[in-house]
Amino acid sequence: MTLQARRTGLVNPINVYNDLSADTVMGIPVSLSTTEDATLVYRNQTLVSDSFLVATQPSGVQCSSTDGQNVTLGSGYLTTKIGGYYSVSVPSLVKNLNNTWALGNNGGRASGISLTDGTYHLFVIYNPVTNIVDAYFDTSIEAVNRPSNWVARRVASVVRSGGAILAFNQYGTRFEYVTPVRITSLIVNTSATLYNLVVPVGLEVLARYILTCGNAEFTALSTQLSINARSPAALLTLPTSSPIFGDFRGVGGGYAYSANGVYNATTSLVLLETPTNTAGQIQMARTGNYSPGRYTVLQIQGWIDFNLAIGK
């Protein structure tokens, strides 16, 4: 039997359209980069529209930046979400934040957006009419400044500080700074307080940081300095104060302690992962007192962008 290309119809029970391939008969919604609205795909013996494509985590399309201006996107595949669902093959691209958007390995910043320090969201964009794939930077998490008639999918969010993109590498949904960003001389309050981290804003991420608690004040009671860190959306309780030789304790979240003694670079180093709010903040509180001249230090390692897996 010879199968002819068709747009509708079931054949044993395969829906045949365009070029028949293994991808079109796997029982999941699939599409081509040239998909038109009229094209239907096969799913569980039911013909459904392209709009039922699911914006799952991109395959490939890993990003990195090392020179302060450019972000390199690796090739891969993804499904757009903003403006329409299209399965898109993404070529390797290099986009420059300092210059306004142009096709190809050129400028990437949306027209009308000023260049300042802060968060820029990187989107892969696709034009269903011209079948062109490109990328651009926007300050809007919803890609409201994208070129007219293009659809979009966010693939990364980057931080610009001190006039340059902070260098990073991407590993799936994990983004890691090439050089950790230090927040020094921090005095954590004795009640729940919000603290700003150097991570993207406009969305929630899982911040990854090393907390150096700081040296506890020496007293006759030999108490320790304890810090609890949690998501701003969670209930934060004060960590339990305990004797000098106690271990990590508290109620939920991440916490650390520092006994009195000599402060050095390895005093109470703890790698924590804490969800932020959309302002890039976590909440912390402490019990105990700092030794004079001692502080808490945070070394921001990077973040996990869990929203990428759901197309947000």
C-alpha positions in Angstrom: 0.0 0.0 0.0 1.3 3.5 -0.9 0.7 6.2 1.7 -0.1 9.6 0.4 0.6 12.8 2.3 -2.6 14.2 3.7 -3.7 16.7 6.4 -6.5 14.7 7.9 -7.6 11.1 8.2 -6.6 7.9 10.1 -4.7 5.1 8.5 -4.2 2.0 10.7 -4.6 4.4 12.7 -1.8 6.7 11.7 -2.5 10.3 10.7 -0.4 11.0 7.7 0.7 14.6 6.8 3.6 16.2 5.2 6.5 13.8 5.3 5.8 10.6 7.3 8.5 10.1 10.0 9.0 8.3 13.3 8.3 11.6 15.1 4.8 11.8 13.8 3.7 8.4 15.0 4.9 8.3 18.6 1.4 9.0 20.1 2.5 12.5 21.3 1.8 15.9 19.9 4.4 16.9 17.4 4.8 19.6 14.9 7.2 21.0 12.3 8.8 24.4 12.2 6.7 25.2 9.2 3.5 24.2 10.9 0.3 26.0 9.8 -2.8 26.4 11.9 -4.6 23.9 9.7 -2.2 21.1 10.3 -3.4 18.4 12.6 -1.4 15.9 14.5 -2.2 12.4 15.9 -2.5 11.7 19.6 -4.2 8.7 21.2 -6.3 8.0 18.1 -7.6 11.6 18.1 -6.8 14.4 15.8 -5.8 17.6 17.7 -4.7 21.0 16.8 -1.1 22.3 17.2 -2.3 24.4 20.1 -2.2 21.3 22.3 1.6 21.1 22.0 3.2 21.2 25.5 6.0 23.6 26.3 8.3 21.2 28.1 11.9 21.8 28.9 14.0 22.7 25.8 16.3 20.0 24.4 19.8 21.6 24.1 19.7 25.4 23.7 22.2 25.8 26.6 23.5 29.3 27.2 26.7 30.8 28.5 28.4 34.2 28.8 32.0 35.1 29.6 32.8 38.5 28.0 30.2 40.7 29.7 28.2 41.5 26.6 27.4 38.4 24.6 25.4 35.3 25.4 26.0 32.2 23.4 23.0 29.9 22.7 23.7 26.3 21.7 21.6 24.6 19.1 18.6 22.5 20.1 14.8 22.1 20.0 12.0 23.7 21.9 8.3 24.5 21.8 7.4 28.2 21.9 4.7 29.3 24.3 4.2 33.1 24.2 2.1 34.0 21.2 1.6 30.4 20.0 2.9 26.9 20.2 5.4 25.9 17.6 8.0 23.1 17.6 11.2 24.9 16.6 14.7 23.9 15.7 17.1 26.4 17.2 20.5 27.2 15.5 23.6 28.2 17.5 23.4 32.0 18.0 25.4 34.8 19.7 23.4 37.8 20.9 24.9 41.0 22.2 23.1 42.8 25.0 24.8 46.1 24.5 23.3 46.5 21.0 19.6 46.6 19.9 18.1 43.6 18.2 19.0 42.5 14.7 18.8 39.1 13.0 21.6 36.6 13.4 24.8 36.9 15.4 24.1 40.6 16.2 22.5 42.8 18.8 19.9 41.3 21.0 18.3 44.0 23.2 14.7 44.8 22.5 14.2 48.2 20.8 13.2 50.9 23.3 14.8 49.2 26.3 17.6 51.1 28.0 20.9 49.4 28.9 21.2 49.4 32.7 22.2 47.0 35.4 19.5 44.4 36.3 17.9 41.3 34.9 17.4 40.6 31.2 15.4 37.6 30.0 16.6 35.8 26.9 14.0 34.5 24.5 14.2 32.3 21.4 11.7 33.8 18.9 10.2 32.3 15.8 8.3 34.0 12.9 5.7 31.5 11.6 5.4 33.5 8.4 9.0 33.7 7.4 10.1 30.6 9.2 13.1 32.4 10.8 14.4 31.6 14.3 16.3 34.2 16.3 16.7 35.4 19.9 16.5 38.6 21.9 16.7 40.1 25.4 13.7 41.7 27.2 13.2 43.1 30.6 9.7 41.7 30.5 9.2 38.1 31.6 6.2 38.0 29.2 8.3 39.1 26.2 6.0 42.1 25.6 8.7 43.9 23.7 9.4 41.1 21.2 9.2 42.0 17.4 5.7 42.1 16.0 4.2 38.7 14.7 6.9 36.6 16.4 6.2 33.9 19.0 8.6 33.3 21.9 10.0 31.0 24.5 12.3 32.1 27.4 15.5 30.1 27.6 17.5 32.0 30.2 17.6 35.0 32.5 20.9 36.9 33.0 22.1 39.4 35.6 24.0 42.6 34.5 26.0 44.2 37.3 28.8 46.8 37.2 28.1 47.4 33.5 28.6 43.7 32.4 26.7 40.4 32.3 27.9 38.3 35.2 29.7 35.4 33.6 27.8 32.1 33.8 27.4 28.6 32.4 24.2 26.7 32.1 23.7 23.0 32.9 20.0 22.2 32.2 18.0 24.3 34.6 21.1 25.1 36.7 23.0 28.3 36.1 26.4 28.7 37.7 28.4 31.9 38.1 32.0 31.5 36.7 33.1 33.5 39.8 30.8 33.4 42.9 29.3 36.7 43.9 30.1 37.6 47.5 27.8 39.5 49.8 30.0 40.6 52.8 29.6 42.4 56.1 26.0 41.1 56.5 24.4 41.4 59.9 21.4 39.0 60.0 18.6 40.4 62.2 17.1 38.5 65.1 13.6 38.5 63.5 12.6 37.3 60.0 14.0 39.8 57.4 14.2 39.8 53.6 17.7 39.9 52.1 18.5 40.6 48.4 20.6 38.0 46.5 22.4 38.5 43.2 20.1 36.3 41.1 17.5 37.1 38.3 14.4 38.9 39.4 10.9 38.9 37.8 10.6 35.2 38.5 11.2 32.8 41.4 14.4 30.7 41.3 16.1 28.3 43.7 19.2 30.3 44.9 22.4 28.3 45.5 24.8 30.0 47.9 27.5 29.2 50.5 26.6 30.7 53.9 29.5 31.6 56.2 27.7 32.2 59.5 30.3 34.3 61.2 31.9 34.2 64.6 29.8 34.0 67.8 30.3 36.3 70.7 32.3 34.7 73.5 30.4 34.6 76.7 30.5 32.7 79.9 27.4 30.7 78.7 29.4 29.6 75.6 26.4 30.1 73.3 26.5 29.9 69.5 25.4 32.0 66.6 22.6 30.2 64.6 21.0 31.4 61.3 17.9 30.1 59.6 17.2 30.8 55.9 14.0 30.1 54.1 11.8 31.1 51.2 9.9 34.4 51.7 6.7 32.4 51.2 7.4 30.0 54.1 7.0 30.5 57.9 10.5 31.2 59.4 11.1 30.4 63.0 14.1 31.3 65.0 16.8 28.6 65.0 17.2 26.9 68.3 20.1 28.2 70.5 22.2 25.5 71.9 25.6 24.7 73.5 28.9 25.2 71.8 29.2 21.6 70.6 25.6 21.3 69.2 25.0 20.4 65.6 22.7 22.0 63.0 19.3 22.5 64.4 16.2 24.6 63.9 12.7 24.3 62.5 12.7 23.8 58.7 14.8 25.7 56.1 18.5 25.9 56.1 20.5 26.9 59.1 24.0 27.1 60.3 25.9 27.7 63.4 29.3 29.1 64.5 30.8 28.4 67.8 33.1 31.0 69.5 36.7 30.6 68.6 39.0 31.8 65.8 37.2 33.0 62.7 38.6 31.9 59.4 37.5 31.3 55.8 36.2 27.8 56.6 34.2 28.7 59.7 30.7 27.1 59.3 30.6 26.9 55.5 27.2 25.6 54.4 25.9 25.2 50.8 22.2 26.1 50.8 19.4 26.1 48.2 16.6 28.4 49.0 13.6 29.5 46.9 13.4 33.2 46.3 10.5 35.5 45.6 10.2 37.4 42.3 12.4 40.2 43.8 15.3 37.8 44.2 15.0 37.7 48.0 15.2 35.1 50.8 14.4 35.6 54.5 16.8 34.9 57.3 16.8 35.3 61.1 19.4 34.6 63.8 19.8 33.7 67.4 23.0 34.6 69.4 25.3 37.5 68.9 28.2 38.3 66.6 31.7 38.6 67.9 32.8 42.2 67.5 33.9 42.9 63.9 32.5 39.6 62.6 29.8 39.2 60.0 27.8 36.7 57.9 29.1 36.2 54.3 27.1 34.8 51.4 28.8 33.5 48.3 26.2 33.2 45.5 27.0 30.2 43.4 24.1 30.5 41.0 20.5 29.4 40.8 18.2 26.7 39.5 15.6 28.1 37.1 12.8 25.5 37.6 10.4 27.5 35.6 12.2 26.6 32.3 10.9 23.1 32.6 7.3 24.3 32.4 7.8 26.9 29.8 7.5 30.0 32.0 
